[in-house]
Amino acid sequence: METVEFHTTPDGKVVYKTSGSEEKRLTKFSRNILMPLMVMVKVRFPECYSRLITLYDRTSKSKTVSDETILRMMERFIRCNFGEHDLLTQDIVHDILHFEEVKCPLRGGFCHDENIICKPRGVIKLSPAEKEVAELYVQGFTFKTIAERLDRKPATVKTYLLRIKGKLKVKNCREIIQALRMMNL
């Protein structure tokens, strides 16, 4: 999935626009959008996926999820995380999710699904050393400065950044910062 912008219309419909296309309503036939998004949610936010399945899959004994259920699950995920109509950035760019601050009257302690469905936390497993390097990298330090601060060799820090890049499934080191922020890590 290259780039996608979602928003919710005033009458409650979820619509999307991909690069170079016109705005379309999200339906169960929007498999080219729904399936990759569902896979991203399932892999990156398993607690969110599990909660969505619990809420929307009435036949959870079945191993396959119906198209209608996938639509309802992803509509909820989109409404809670991308529902605002903005022109600042696309919501999905090269498999990186750009969560938005969605106005919701239940945010701030009233929503049982906050930090689960709404603003979900990712589960990328970083080692303690990788976490240290990632935190400094997100703050804007270069790998050489990080090496000095942590009393490590620059080559070691580069190796950690390469491992982090692989775990996050991003294409370059610049996207590490973006991905860590967007996954709430």
VMD Tcl script that builds the backbone (N, CA, C; Angstrom):
set m [mol new atoms 555]
animate dup $m
set s [atomselect $m all]
$s set {name element resname resid chain x y z} {
  {N N MET 1 A 0.852 -1.165 0.000}
  {CA C MET 1 A 0.000 0.000 0.000}
  {C C MET 1 A 0.902 1.233 0.000}
  {N N GLU 2 A 0.744 2.071 -1.006}
  {CA C GLU 2 A 1.605 3.250 -1.120}
  {C C GLU 2 A 1.135 4.385 -0.209}
  {N N THR 3 A 0.129 5.155 -0.625}
  {CA C THR 3 A -0.370 6.248 0.213}
  {C C THR 3 A -1.899 6.240 0.230}
  {N N VAL 4 A -2.445 6.507 1.411}
  {CA C VAL 4 A -3.894 6.541 1.575}
  {C C VAL 4 A -4.234 7.659 2.562}
  {N N GLU 5 A -5.291 8.388 2.267}
  {CA C GLU 5 A -5.832 9.394 3.181}
  {C C GLU 5 A -7.271 8.989 3.490}
  {N N PHE 6 A -7.601 8.861 4.775}
  {CA C PHE 6 A -8.946 8.517 5.210}
  {C C PHE 6 A -9.601 9.730 5.847}
  {N N HIS 7 A -10.917 9.760 5.848}
  {CA C HIS 7 A -11.659 10.663 6.715}
  {C C HIS 7 A -13.106 10.190 6.827}
  {N N THR 8 A -13.755 10.695 7.841}
  {CA C THR 8 A -15.150 10.356 8.082}
  {C C THR 8 A -15.992 11.549 7.658}
  {N N THR 9 A -17.009 11.288 6.857}
  {CA C THR 9 A -17.884 12.355 6.376}
  {C C THR 9 A -18.822 12.788 7.503}
  {N N PRO 10 A -19.451 13.955 7.374}
  {CA C PRO 10 A -20.386 14.407 8.417}
  {C C PRO 10 A -21.531 13.421 8.686}
  {N N ASP 11 A -21.910 12.642 7.656}
  {CA C ASP 11 A -22.983 11.665 7.877}
  {C C ASP 11 A -22.459 10.296 8.333}
  {N N GLY 12 A -21.151 10.214 8.673}
  {CA C GLY 12 A -20.600 9.015 9.287}
  {C C GLY 12 A -19.980 7.988 8.369}
  {N N LYS 13 A -19.907 8.262 7.087}
  {CA C LYS 13 A -19.295 7.308 6.164}
  {C C LYS 13 A -17.773 7.478 6.167}
  {N N VAL 14 A -17.069 6.362 6.064}
  {CA C VAL 14 A -15.612 6.403 5.959}
  {C C VAL 14 A -15.260 6.407 4.482}
  {N N VAL 15 A -14.458 7.383 4.081}
  {CA C VAL 15 A -14.019 7.486 2.692}
  {C C VAL 15 A -12.494 7.496 2.662}
  {N N TYR 16 A -11.950 7.187 1.495}
  {CA C TYR 16 A -10.499 7.166 1.345}
  {C C TYR 16 A -10.107 7.671 -0.030}
  {N N LYS 17 A -8.868 8.068 -0.122}
  {CA C LYS 17 A -8.308 8.505 -1.392}
  {C C LYS 17 A -6.873 7.999 -1.457}
  {N N THR 18 A -6.548 7.334 -2.538}
  {CA C THR 18 A -5.174 6.901 -2.758}
  {C C THR 18 A -4.524 7.881 -3.720}
  {N N SER 19 A -3.217 7.837 -3.804}
  {CA C SER 19 A -2.530 8.788 -4.684}
  {C C SER 19 A -3.021 8.614 -6.117}
  {N N GLY 20 A -3.408 9.713 -6.715}
  {CA C GLY 20 A -3.838 9.707 -8.105}
  {C C GLY 20 A -5.249 9.193 -8.337}
  {N N SER 21 A -6.045 9.057 -7.284}
  {CA C SER 21 A -7.419 8.583 -7.498}
  {C C SER 21 A -8.411 9.556 -6.870}
  {N N GLU 22 A -9.662 9.340 -7.200}
  {CA C GLU 22 A -10.715 10.154 -6.609}
  {C C GLU 22 A -11.138 9.538 -5.279}
  {N N GLU 23 A -11.770 10.348 -4.439}
  {CA C GLU 23 A -12.254 9.886 -3.148}
  {C C GLU 23 A -13.319 8.815 -3.351}
  {N N LYS 24 A -13.228 7.721 -2.566}
  {CA C LYS 24 A -14.183 6.621 -2.664}
  {C C LYS 24 A -14.669 6.244 -1.272}
  {N N ARG 25 A -15.873 5.740 -1.208}
  {CA C ARG 25 A -16.414 5.253 0.065}
  {C C ARG 25 A -15.793 3.890 0.362}
  {N N LEU 26 A -15.434 3.661 1.613}
  {CA C LEU 26 A -14.892 2.382 2.040}
  {C C LEU 26 A -16.039 1.386 2.137}
  {N N THR 27 A -15.940 0.283 1.420}
  {CA C THR 27 A -16.959 -0.761 1.452}
  {C C THR 27 A -16.272 -2.105 1.616}
  {N N LYS 28 A -17.074 -3.161 1.776}
  {CA C LYS 28 A -16.476 -4.489 1.914}
  {C C LYS 28 A -15.757 -4.921 0.636}
  {N N PHE 29 A -15.986 -4.198 -0.454}
  {CA C PHE 29 A -15.321 -4.508 -1.717}
  {C C PHE 29 A -13.993 -3.753 -1.875}
  {N N SER 30 A -13.640 -2.942 -0.885}
  {CA C SER 30 A -12.384 -2.179 -0.916}
  {C C SER 30 A -11.237 -3.039 -0.385}
  {N N ARG 31 A -11.143 -4.254 -0.881}
  {CA C ARG 31 A -10.165 -5.220 -0.366}
  {C C ARG 31 A -8.730 -4.748 -0.517}
  {N N ASN 32 A -8.441 -3.974 -1.559}
  {CA C ASN 32 A -7.072 -3.489 -1.767}
  {C C ASN 32 A -6.636 -2.539 -0.652}
  {N N ILE 33 A -7.570 -1.975 0.081}
  {CA C ILE 33 A -7.283 -1.101 1.217}
  {C C ILE 33 A -7.462 -1.873 2.526}
  {N N LEU 34 A -8.574 -2.591 2.647}
  {CA C LEU 34 A -8.924 -3.257 3.891}
  {C C LEU 34 A -7.952 -4.367 4.291}
  {N N MET 35 A -7.597 -5.216 3.362}
  {CA C MET 35 A -6.758 -6.375 3.706}
  {C C MET 35 A -5.359 -5.961 4.176}
  {N N PRO 36 A -4.646 -5.094 3.431}
  {CA C PRO 36 A -3.325 -4.693 3.942}
  {C C PRO 36 A -3.408 -3.970 5.281}
  {N N LEU 37 A -4.444 -3.142 5.463}
  {CA C LEU 37 A -4.602 -2.434 6.731}
  {C C LEU 37 A -4.874 -3.428 7.861}
  {N N MET 38 A -5.728 -4.409 7.612}
  {CA C MET 38 A -6.023 -5.398 8.642}
  {C C MET 38 A -4.769 -6.190 9.022}
  {N N VAL 39 A -3.964 -6.542 8.032}
  {CA C VAL 39 A -2.721 -7.274 8.317}
  {C C VAL 39 A -1.783 -6.415 9.161}
  {N N MET 40 A -1.665 -5.121 8.821}
  {CA C MET 40 A -0.818 -4.225 9.617}
  {C C MET 40 A -1.305 -4.162 11.062}
  {N N VAL 41 A -2.613 -4.037 11.249}
  {CA C VAL 41 A -3.178 -3.957 12.598}
  {C C VAL 41 A -2.916 -5.264 13.343}
  {N N LYS 42 A -3.145 -6.377 12.673}
  {CA C LYS 42 A -2.968 -7.693 13.309}
  {C C LYS 42 A -1.523 -7.918 13.745}
  {N N VAL 43 A -0.577 -7.525 12.903}
  {CA C VAL 43 A 0.839 -7.755 13.202}
  {C C VAL 43 A 1.392 -6.723 14.175}
  {N N ARG 44 A 1.103 -5.451 13.940}
  {CA C ARG 44 A 1.712 -4.385 14.737}
  {C C ARG 44 A 0.970 -4.070 16.030}
  {N N PHE 45 A -0.334 -4.330 16.046}
  {CA C PHE 45 A -1.154 -3.993 17.212}
  {C C PHE 45 A -2.052 -5.179 17.578}
  {N N PRO 46 A -1.469 -6.287 18.013}
  {CA C PRO 46 A -2.276 -7.494 18.265}
  {C C PRO 46 A -3.364 -7.304 19.328}
  {N N GLU 47 A -3.116 -6.479 20.335}
  {CA C GLU 47 A -4.141 -6.224 21.354}
  {C C GLU 47 A -5.339 -5.507 20.721}
  {N N CYS 48 A -5.063 -4.567 19.831}
  {CA C CYS 48 A -6.112 -3.855 19.104}
  {C C CYS 48 A -6.905 -4.832 18.235}
  {N N TYR 49 A -6.196 -5.661 17.482}
  {CA C TYR 49 A -6.848 -6.621 16.598}
  {C C TYR 49 A -7.741 -7.569 17.405}
  {N N SER 50 A -7.228 -8.059 18.515}
  {CA C SER 50 A -7.990 -8.969 19.361}
  {C C SER 50 A -9.273 -8.304 19.876}
  {N N ARG 51 A -9.159 -7.053 20.283}
  {CA C ARG 51 A -10.332 -6.318 20.777}
  {C C ARG 51 A -11.349 -6.101 19.656}
  {N N LEU 52 A -10.865 -5.752 18.464}
  {CA C LEU 52 A -11.765 -5.562 17.320}
  {C C LEU 52 A -12.489 -6.858 16.963}
  {N N ILE 53 A -11.768 -7.968 16.985}
  {CA C ILE 53 A -12.389 -9.271 16.706}
  {C C ILE 53 A -13.473 -9.552 17.739}
  {N N THR 54 A -13.166 -9.300 19.011}
  {CA C THR 54 A -14.138 -9.527 20.083}
  {C C THR 54 A -15.393 -8.689 19.876}
  {N N LEU 55 A -15.222 -7.439 19.465}
  {CA C LEU 55 A -16.363 -6.543 19.292}
  {C C LEU 55 A -17.189 -6.825 18.042}
  {N N TYR 56 A -16.535 -7.216 16.951}
  {CA C TYR 56 A -17.230 -7.246 15.663}
  {C C TYR 56 A -17.416 -8.611 15.025}
  {N N ASP 57 A -16.718 -9.636 15.490}
  {CA C ASP 57 A -16.844 -10.942 14.852}
  {C C ASP 57 A -17.814 -11.812 15.641}
  {N N ARG 58 A -19.005 -11.949 15.123}
  {CA C ARG 58 A -20.045 -12.735 15.797}
  {C C ARG 58 A -19.832 -14.238 15.613}
  {N N THR 59 A -18.989 -14.620 14.670}
  {CA C THR 59 A -18.730 -16.037 14.409}
  {C C THR 59 A -17.259 -16.328 14.659}
  {N N SER 60 A -16.749 -15.927 15.809}
  {CA C SER 60 A -15.313 -16.010 16.083}
  {C C SER 60 A -14.787 -17.441 16.127}
  {N N LYS 61 A -15.688 -18.434 16.094}
  {CA C LYS 61 A -15.223 -19.822 16.069}
  {C C LYS 61 A -14.663 -20.182 14.699}
  {N N SER 62 A -15.054 -19.426 13.690}
  {CA C SER 62 A -14.575 -19.655 12.329}
  {C C SER 62 A -13.151 -19.118 12.194}
  {N N LYS 63 A -12.348 -19.795 11.386}
  {CA C LYS 63 A -10.963 -19.348 11.199}
  {C C LYS 63 A -10.855 -18.183 10.226}
  {N N THR 64 A -11.873 -17.996 9.395}
  {CA C THR 64 A -11.842 -16.872 8.465}
  {C C THR 64 A -12.793 -15.786 8.945}
  {N N VAL 65 A -12.382 -14.565 8.696}
  {CA C VAL 65 A -13.189 -13.412 9.079}
  {C C VAL 65 A -13.908 -12.930 7.822}
  {N N SER 66 A -15.206 -12.699 7.926}
  {CA C SER 66 A -15.987 -12.300 6.750}
  {C C SER 66 A -15.593 -10.903 6.285}
  {N N ASP 67 A -15.865 -10.612 5.019}
  {CA C ASP 67 A -15.580 -9.292 4.452}
  {C C ASP 67 A -16.327 -8.205 5.208}
  {N N GLU 68 A -17.567 -8.487 5.599}
  {CA C GLU 68 A -18.370 -7.507 6.339}
  {C C GLU 68 A -17.746 -7.209 7.701}
  {N N THR 69 A -17.243 -8.242 8.376}
  {CA C THR 69 A -16.592 -8.058 9.680}
  {C C THR 69 A -15.298 -7.261 9.528}
  {N N ILE 70 A -14.524 -7.583 8.510}
  {CA C ILE 70 A -13.277 -6.843 8.259}
  {C C ILE 70 A -13.599 -5.369 8.033}
  {N N LEU 71 A -14.640 -5.097 7.251}
  {CA C LEU 71 A -15.048 -3.709 7.005}
  {C C LEU 71 A -15.390 -3.013 8.319}
  {N N ARG 72 A -16.204 -3.618 9.153}
  {CA C ARG 72 A -16.609 -2.993 10.423}
  {C C ARG 72 A -15.401 -2.760 11.332}
  {N N MET 73 A -14.502 -3.736 11.399}
  {CA C MET 73 A -13.312 -3.610 12.246}
  {C C MET 73 A -12.428 -2.458 11.774}
  {N N MET 74 A -12.179 -2.406 10.478}
  {CA C MET 74 A -11.277 -1.382 9.955}
  {C C MET 74 A -11.939 -0.010 9.951}
  {N N GLU 75 A -13.269 0.052 9.765}
  {CA C GLU 75 A -13.968 1.334 9.899}
  {C C GLU 75 A -13.765 1.899 11.299}
  {N N ARG 76 A -13.897 1.056 12.304}
  {CA C ARG 76 A -13.696 1.507 13.690}
  {C C ARG 76 A -12.263 1.975 13.899}
  {N N PHE 77 A -11.302 1.194 13.421}
  {CA C PHE 77 A -9.894 1.557 13.568}
  {C C PHE 77 A -9.614 2.897 12.887}
  {N N ILE 78 A -10.154 3.090 11.700}
  {CA C ILE 78 A -9.950 4.333 10.945}
  {C C ILE 78 A -10.619 5.506 11.669}
  {N N ARG 79 A -11.859 5.330 12.100}
  {CA C ARG 79 A -12.565 6.421 12.790}
  {C C ARG 79 A -11.813 6.873 14.042}
  {N N CYS 80 A -11.234 5.918 14.749}
  {CA C CYS 80 A -10.542 6.238 16.002}
  {C C CYS 80 A -9.143 6.809 15.793}
  {N N ASN 81 A -8.543 6.581 14.633}
  {CA C ASN 81 A -7.142 6.961 14.452}
  {C C ASN 81 A -6.843 7.862 13.259}
  {N N PHE 82 A -7.739 7.899 12.267}
  {CA C PHE 82 A -7.489 8.704 11.062}
  {C C PHE 82 A -8.686 9.527 10.634}
  {N N GLY 83 A -9.707 9.622 11.414}
  {CA C GLY 83 A -10.990 10.168 10.980}
  {C C GLY 83 A -11.034 11.616 10.568}
  {N N GLU 84 A -10.044 12.409 10.931}
  {CA C GLU 84 A -10.072 13.834 10.598}
  {C C GLU 84 A -9.713 14.059 9.129}
  {N N HIS 85 A -10.332 15.031 8.519}
  {CA C HIS 85 A -10.020 15.393 7.138}
  {C C HIS 85 A -8.932 16.465 7.177}
  {N N ASP 86 A -7.742 16.084 6.774}
  {CA C ASP 86 A -6.629 17.029 6.787}
  {C C ASP 86 A -5.834 16.903 5.499}
  {N N LEU 87 A -5.025 17.870 5.259}
  {CA C LEU 87 A -4.188 17.856 4.067}
  {C C LEU 87 A -2.709 17.911 4.436}
  {N N LEU 88 A -2.383 17.708 5.711}
  {CA C LEU 88 A -1.001 17.824 6.161}
  {C C LEU 88 A -0.154 16.635 5.737}
  {N N THR 89 A -0.654 15.436 5.955}
  {CA C THR 89 A 0.087 14.240 5.593}
  {C C THR 89 A -0.902 13.124 5.288}
  {N N GLN 90 A -0.486 12.189 4.485}
  {CA C GLN 90 A -1.319 11.032 4.195}
  {C C GLN 90 A -1.370 10.153 5.440}
  {N N ASP 91 A -2.433 9.382 5.627}
  {CA C ASP 91 A -2.580 8.543 6.807}
  {C C ASP 91 A -1.722 7.288 6.741}
  {N N ILE 92 A -1.536 6.774 5.531}
  {CA C ILE 92 A -0.645 5.632 5.342}
  {C C ILE 92 A 0.314 5.990 4.216}
  {N N VAL 93 A 1.599 5.907 4.509}
  {CA C VAL 93 A 2.626 6.158 3.506}
  {C C VAL 93 A 3.632 5.019 3.592}
  {N N HIS 94 A 3.725 4.229 2.530}
  {CA C HIS 94 A 4.669 3.101 2.482}
  {C C HIS 94 A 4.584 2.251 3.745}
  {N N ASP 95 A 3.388 1.844 4.125}
  {CA C ASP 95 A 3.120 0.977 5.278}
  {C C ASP 95 A 3.426 1.603 6.631}
  {N N ILE 96 A 3.629 2.905 6.688}
  {CA C ILE 96 A 3.775 3.598 7.965}
  {C C ILE 96 A 2.463 4.321 8.236}
  {N N LEU 97 A 1.909 4.070 9.417}
  {CA C LEU 97 A 0.635 4.663 9.808}
  {C C LEU 97 A 0.886 5.994 10.505}
  {N N HIS 98 A 0.205 7.032 10.059}
  {CA C HIS 98 A 0.314 8.360 10.662}
  {C C HIS 98 A -0.974 8.653 11.427}
  {N N PHE 99 A -0.986 8.278 12.696}
  {CA C PHE 99 A -2.184 8.499 13.505}
  {C C PHE 99 A -2.449 9.987 13.649}
  {N N GLU 100 A -3.741 10.323 13.726}
  {CA C GLU 100 A -4.171 11.708 13.909}
  {C C GLU 100 A -4.857 11.839 15.260}
  {N N GLU 101 A -4.886 13.026 15.767}
  {CA C GLU 101 A -5.621 13.293 17.003}
  {C C GLU 101 A -7.084 13.497 16.607}
  {N N VAL 102 A -7.880 12.474 16.790}
  {CA C VAL 102 A -9.283 12.497 16.400}
  {C C VAL 102 A -10.114 13.035 17.560}
  {N N LYS 103 A -11.008 13.959 17.242}
  {CA C LYS 103 A -11.893 14.509 18.280}
  {C C LYS 103 A -12.945 13.463 18.643}
  {N N CYS 104 A -12.949 13.096 19.901}
  {CA C CYS 104 A -13.914 12.102 20.372}
  {C C CYS 104 A -14.314 12.465 21.790}
  {N N PRO 105 A -15.605 12.528 22.082}
  {CA C PRO 105 A -16.038 12.914 23.424}
  {C C PRO 105 A -15.671 11.894 24.503}
  {N N LEU 106 A -15.300 10.695 24.101}
  {CA C LEU 106 A -14.953 9.658 25.077}
  {C C LEU 106 A -13.470 9.617 25.421}
  {N N ARG 107 A -12.650 10.385 24.700}
  {CA C ARG 107 A -11.211 10.383 24.992}
  {C C ARG 107 A -10.954 10.965 26.368}
  {N N GLY 108 A -9.862 10.543 26.974}
  {CA C GLY 108 A -9.458 11.101 28.259}
  {C C GLY 108 A -10.062 10.396 29.460}
  {N N GLY 109 A -10.207 9.084 29.364}
  {CA C GLY 109 A -10.650 8.332 30.526}
  {C C GLY 109 A -12.036 7.736 30.438}
  {N N PHE 110 A -12.832 8.136 29.448}
  {CA C PHE 110 A -14.185 7.608 29.338}
  {C C PHE 110 A -14.282 6.436 28.361}
  {N N CYS 111 A -13.305 6.307 27.486}
  {CA C CYS 111 A -13.314 5.246 26.476}
  {C C CYS 111 A -12.551 4.026 27.007}
  {N N HIS 112 A -13.213 2.886 26.986}
  {CA C HIS 112 A -12.576 1.653 27.453}
  {C C HIS 112 A -11.526 1.154 26.458}
  {N N ASP 113 A -11.567 1.662 25.253}
  {CA C ASP 113 A -10.656 1.189 24.216}
  {C C ASP 113 A -9.517 2.157 23.904}
  {N N GLU 114 A -9.377 3.215 24.700}
  {CA C GLU 114 A -8.271 4.144 24.487}
  {C C GLU 114 A -6.951 3.416 24.763}
  {N N ASN 115 A -5.987 3.620 23.894}
  {CA C ASN 115 A -4.687 2.941 23.908}
  {C C ASN 115 A -4.795 1.456 23.567}
  {N N ILE 116 A -5.975 1.026 23.150}
  {CA C ILE 116 A -6.148 -0.331 22.637}
  {C C ILE 116 A -6.558 -0.229 21.175}
  {N N ILE 117 A -7.756 0.324 20.910}
  {CA C ILE 117 A -8.180 0.579 19.524}
  {C C ILE 117 A -7.795 2.006 19.148}
  {N N CYS 118 A -8.120 2.946 19.996}
  {CA C CYS 118 A -7.773 4.347 19.775}
  {C C CYS 118 A -6.351 4.569 20.288}
  {N N LYS 119 A -5.489 5.077 19.441}
  {CA C LYS 119 A -4.083 5.288 19.796}
  {C C LYS 119 A -3.434 4.001 20.305}
  {N N PRO 120 A -3.498 2.905 19.544}
  {CA C PRO 120 A -2.944 1.639 20.037}
  {C C PRO 120 A -1.428 1.697 20.173}
  {N N ARG 121 A -0.933 0.886 21.036}
  {CA C ARG 121 A 0.518 0.787 21.242}
  {C C ARG 121 A 1.037 -0.396 20.444}
  {N N GLY 122 A 2.186 -0.189 19.790}
  {CA C GLY 122 A 2.811 -1.257 19.022}
  {C C GLY 122 A 3.515 -2.250 19.913}
  {N N VAL 123 A 3.897 -3.366 19.343}
  {CA C VAL 123 A 4.538 -4.416 20.127}
  {C C VAL 123 A 5.880 -4.845 19.554}
  {N N ILE 124 A 6.551 -3.949 18.880}
  {CA C ILE 124 A 7.860 -4.285 18.348}
  {C C ILE 124 A 8.784 -4.536 19.535}
  {N N LYS 125 A 9.428 -5.686 19.539}
  {CA C LYS 125 A 10.299 -6.065 20.642}
  {C C LYS 125 A 11.727 -5.596 20.365}
  {N N LEU 126 A 12.137 -4.578 21.093}
  {CA C LEU 126 A 13.505 -4.080 20.997}
  {C C LEU 126 A 14.257 -4.515 22.245}
  {N N SER 127 A 15.521 -4.877 22.056}
  {CA C SER 127 A 16.359 -5.218 23.198}
  {C C SER 127 A 16.596 -3.950 24.015}
  {N N PRO 128 A 17.040 -4.081 25.270}
  {CA C PRO 128 A 17.328 -2.886 26.070}
  {C C PRO 128 A 18.331 -1.939 25.387}
  {N N ALA 129 A 19.355 -2.507 24.759}
  {CA C ALA 129 A 20.348 -1.674 24.062}
  {C C ALA 129 A 19.722 -0.981 22.861}
  {N N GLU 130 A 18.871 -1.699 22.105}
  {CA C GLU 130 A 18.195 -1.097 20.961}
  {C C GLU 130 A 17.260 0.017 21.416}
  {N N LYS 131 A 16.575 -0.178 22.536}
  {CA C LYS 131 A 15.687 0.862 23.078}
  {C C LYS 131 A 16.469 2.114 23.419}
  {N N GLU 132 A 17.632 1.932 24.034}
  {CA C GLU 132 A 18.488 3.068 24.394}
  {C C GLU 132 A 18.871 3.868 23.151}
  {N N VAL 133 A 19.327 3.144 22.134}
  {CA C VAL 133 A 19.736 3.780 20.885}
  {C C VAL 133 A 18.528 4.441 20.219}
  {N N ALA 134 A 17.389 3.752 20.183}
  {CA C ALA 134 A 16.181 4.290 19.541}
  {C C ALA 134 A 15.727 5.580 20.219}
  {N N GLU 135 A 15.734 5.609 21.541}
  {CA C GLU 135 A 15.301 6.811 22.267}
  {C C GLU 135 A 16.174 8.011 21.912}
  {N N LEU 136 A 17.475 7.803 21.847}
  {CA C LEU 136 A 18.379 8.909 21.498}
  {C C LEU 136 A 18.222 9.293 20.024}
  {N N TYR 137 A 18.021 8.306 19.179}
  {CA C TYR 137 A 17.863 8.572 17.748}
  {C C TYR 137 A 16.597 9.396 17.496}
  {N N VAL 138 A 15.521 9.069 18.209}
  {CA C VAL 138 A 14.263 9.809 18.078}
  {C C VAL 138 A 14.449 11.257 18.539}
  {N N GLN 139 A 15.329 11.464 19.494}
  {CA C GLN 139 A 15.597 12.821 19.991}
  {C C GLN 139 A 16.443 13.631 19.007}
  {N N GLY 140 A 16.955 12.981 17.951}
  {CA C GLY 140 A 17.671 13.705 16.910}
  {C C GLY 140 A 19.185 13.569 16.943}
  {N N PHE 141 A 19.694 12.712 17.799}
  {CA C PHE 141 A 21.145 12.534 17.861}
  {C C PHE 141 A 21.630 11.670 16.705}
  {N N THR 142 A 22.832 11.956 16.196}
  {CA C THR 142 A 23.435 11.145 15.142}
  {C C THR 142 A 23.997 9.875 15.756}
  {N N PHE 143 A 24.277 8.890 14.917}
  {CA C PHE 143 A 24.802 7.639 15.459}
  {C C PHE 143 A 26.164 7.847 16.121}
  {N N LYS 144 A 26.945 8.807 15.642}
  {CA C LYS 144 A 28.242 9.085 16.272}
  {C C LYS 144 A 28.057 9.679 17.665}
  {N N THR 145 A 27.123 10.599 17.807}
  {CA C THR 145 A 26.847 11.204 19.112}
  {C C THR 145 A 26.278 10.164 20.070}
  {N N ILE 146 A 25.399 9.300 19.546}
  {CA C ILE 146 A 24.825 8.238 20.375}
  {C C ILE 146 A 25.941 7.320 20.867}
  {N N ALA 147 A 26.880 6.982 19.986}
  {CA C ALA 147 A 28.006 6.115 20.360}
  {C C ALA 147 A 28.816 6.746 21.488}
  {N N GLU 148 A 29.076 8.056 21.376}
  {CA C GLU 148 A 29.827 8.752 22.429}
  {C C GLU 148 A 29.050 8.735 23.750}
  {N N ARG 149 A 27.774 9.047 23.705}
  {CA C ARG 149 A 26.963 9.108 24.923}
  {C C ARG 149 A 26.856 7.751 25.617}
  {N N LEU 150 A 26.740 6.686 24.824}
  {CA C LEU 150 A 26.568 5.345 25.395}
  {C C LEU 150 A 27.886 4.601 25.568}
  {N N ASP 151 A 28.987 5.272 25.222}
  {CA C ASP 151 A 30.317 4.679 25.314}
  {C C ASP 151 A 30.399 3.369 24.518}
  {N N ARG 152 A 29.937 3.461 23.281}
  {CA C ARG 152 A 29.972 2.321 22.354}
  {C C ARG 152 A 30.662 2.760 21.075}
  {N N LYS 153 A 31.015 1.794 20.271}
  {CA C LYS 153 A 31.637 2.098 18.983}
  {C C LYS 153 A 30.539 2.524 18.000}
  {N N PRO 154 A 30.866 3.469 17.104}
  {CA C PRO 154 A 29.874 3.876 16.095}
  {C C PRO 154 A 29.344 2.694 15.277}
  {N N ALA 155 A 30.192 1.729 14.984}
  {CA C ALA 155 A 29.754 0.558 14.209}
  {C C ALA 155 A 28.683 -0.236 14.974}
  {N N THR 156 A 28.814 -0.289 16.290}
  {CA C THR 156 A 27.824 -0.995 17.114}
  {C C THR 156 A 26.483 -0.281 17.041}
  {N N VAL 157 A 26.506 1.041 17.149}
  {CA C VAL 157 A 25.268 1.820 17.073}
  {C C VAL 157 A 24.630 1.652 15.693}
  {N N LYS 158 A 25.450 1.648 14.643}
  {CA C LYS 158 A 24.924 1.430 13.285}
  {C C LYS 158 A 24.236 0.070 13.198}
  {N N THR 159 A 24.848 -0.941 13.815}
  {CA C THR 159 A 24.260 -2.279 13.806}
  {C C THR 159 A 22.905 -2.277 14.510}
  {N N TYR 160 A 22.827 -1.600 15.657}
  {CA C TYR 160 A 21.550 -1.497 16.366}
  {C C TYR 160 A 20.507 -0.816 15.495}
  {N N LEU 161 A 20.892 0.271 14.828}
  {CA C LEU 161 A 19.943 0.983 13.958}
  {C C LEU 161 A 19.481 0.093 12.809}
  {N N LEU 162 A 20.366 -0.713 12.256}
  {CA C LEU 162 A 19.984 -1.638 11.180}
  {C C LEU 162 A 18.998 -2.689 11.702}
  {N N ARG 163 A 19.245 -3.195 12.902}
  {CA C ARG 163 A 18.315 -4.168 13.502}
  {C C ARG 163 A 16.950 -3.530 13.751}
  {N N ILE 164 A 16.963 -2.320 14.283}
  {CA C ILE 164 A 15.702 -1.605 14.551}
  {C C ILE 164 A 14.957 -1.385 13.243}
  {N N LYS 165 A 15.685 -0.981 12.214}
  {CA C LYS 165 A 15.079 -0.749 10.895}
  {C C LYS 165 A 14.419 -2.034 10.391}
  {N N GLY 166 A 15.090 -3.161 10.558}
  {CA C GLY 166 A 14.528 -4.442 10.135}
  {C C GLY 166 A 13.284 -4.822 10.923}
  {N N LYS 167 A 13.313 -4.600 12.237}
  {CA C LYS 167 A 12.167 -4.945 13.079}
  {C C LYS 167 A 10.956 -4.069 12.767}
  {N N LEU 168 A 11.224 -2.816 12.431}
  {CA C LEU 168 A 10.130 -1.894 12.109}
  {C C LEU 168 A 9.662 -2.029 10.664}
  {N N LYS 169 A 10.448 -2.762 9.854}
  {CA C LYS 169 A 10.144 -2.958 8.433}
  {C C LYS 169 A 10.057 -1.619 7.691}
  {N N VAL 170 A 11.045 -0.763 7.934}
  {CA C VAL 170 A 11.109 0.512 7.227}
  {C C VAL 170 A 12.260 0.459 6.233}
  {N N LYS 171 A 12.228 1.359 5.268}
  {CA C LYS 171 A 13.195 1.320 4.171}
  {C C LYS 171 A 14.504 2.029 4.466}
  {N N ASN 172 A 14.471 3.046 5.332}
  {CA C ASN 172 A 15.713 3.755 5.640}
  {C C ASN 172 A 15.689 4.234 7.085}
  {N N CYS 173 A 16.826 4.705 7.544}
  {CA C CYS 173 A 16.958 5.101 8.950}
  {C C CYS 173 A 16.117 6.324 9.292}
  {N N ARG 174 A 15.843 7.197 8.337}
  {CA C ARG 174 A 14.986 8.356 8.620}
  {C C ARG 174 A 13.583 7.905 9.032}
  {N N GLU 175 A 13.124 6.813 8.426}
  {CA C GLU 175 A 11.789 6.317 8.727}
  {C C GLU 175 A 11.700 5.667 10.107}
  {N N ILE 176 A 12.856 5.368 10.727}
  {CA C ILE 176 A 12.844 4.798 12.079}
  {C C ILE 176 A 12.150 5.754 13.032}
  {N N ILE 177 A 12.525 7.016 12.975}
  {CA C ILE 177 A 11.945 8.023 13.876}
  {C C ILE 177 A 10.442 8.098 13.668}
  {N N GLN 178 A 10.048 8.174 12.421}
  {CA C GLN 178 A 8.631 8.270 12.080}
  {C C GLN 178 A 7.879 7.046 12.582}
  {N N ALA 179 A 8.430 5.875 12.335}
  {CA C ALA 179 A 7.753 4.637 12.730}
  {C C ALA 179 A 7.652 4.497 14.237}
  {N N LEU 180 A 8.709 4.832 14.964}
  {CA C LEU 180 A 8.669 4.749 16.419}
  {C C LEU 180 A 7.630 5.693 17.004}
  {N N ARG 181 A 7.543 6.873 16.441}
  {CA C ARG 181 A 6.541 7.835 16.928}
  {C C ARG 181 A 5.138 7.387 16.591}
  {N N MET 182 A 4.947 6.865 15.384}
  {CA C MET 182 A 3.607 6.465 14.953}
  {C C MET 182 A 3.120 5.192 15.627}
  {N N MET 183 A 4.042 4.376 16.120}
  {CA C MET 183 A 3.645 3.146 16.800}
  {C C MET 183 A 3.541 3.360 18.306}
  {N N ASN 184 A 3.709 4.606 18.734}
  {CA C ASN 184 A 3.627 4.938 20.146}
  {C C ASN 184 A 4.639 4.167 20.985}
  {N N LEU 185 A 5.814 3.908 20.421}
  {CA C LEU 185 A 6.846 3.183 21.181}
  {C C LEU 185 A 7.776 4.146 21.875}
}
mol reanalyze $m
mol bondsrecalc $m
mol representation Tube
mol addrep $m
